[in-house]
Amino acid sequence: MTDDSGSPGPDLLVLANRLSIAKRAKEIAAARVLEIEIAIVAQTNFEKPEGQETFREDDDRGACSLVLQQPITTKVDGEAWLALRRTLPPKHPGRAIFRAKYELDTKAARALQEGDADAKAAFADVSDVITRKPGKVSVEIKTLEIREAMPNEPAEAT
């Protein structure tokens, strides 16, 4: 394997080992971050049903300013809303707090896109309103076994 400059680069085993070590370090760091965040919430007695609060400390050792925020996720039961909506008068103020959410049925879209001529034509009719954006490629290590130490590489994989 070569890198972009044409020089021999690390082989797949070396890269997989590096990735394994880095992911484990990330897991350990994430657990430690969570532990510290819980301690900060306890120390500040932060209890808000929603919103944020800023905490400051300044003494001989140093100074800090922390913003603690309590987000709230809200969801609507779409089927229940549609049933309720049918019972409300057309100008009911409660109707104004809901927005329609359009989602693409990717299986159905793919079936149209890859179907017969009529299906492809139907997909072409609606495809201008569909935007596709590739996400980050994920890499999952299914197996990794290091049998001998690699030069200049930690041998920590199991």
Secondary structure, DSSP 8 states (H G I E B T S, - for coil): -B-TTSSB---HHHHHHHHHHHHHHHHHHHHHHHHHHHHHHHHHT---SSEEEEEEEEETTEEEEEEEEE-------HHHHHHHHTTS-TT-GGGGG--------HHHHHHHHTS-HHHHHHHHHHGGG------------S-----S--TTS-----
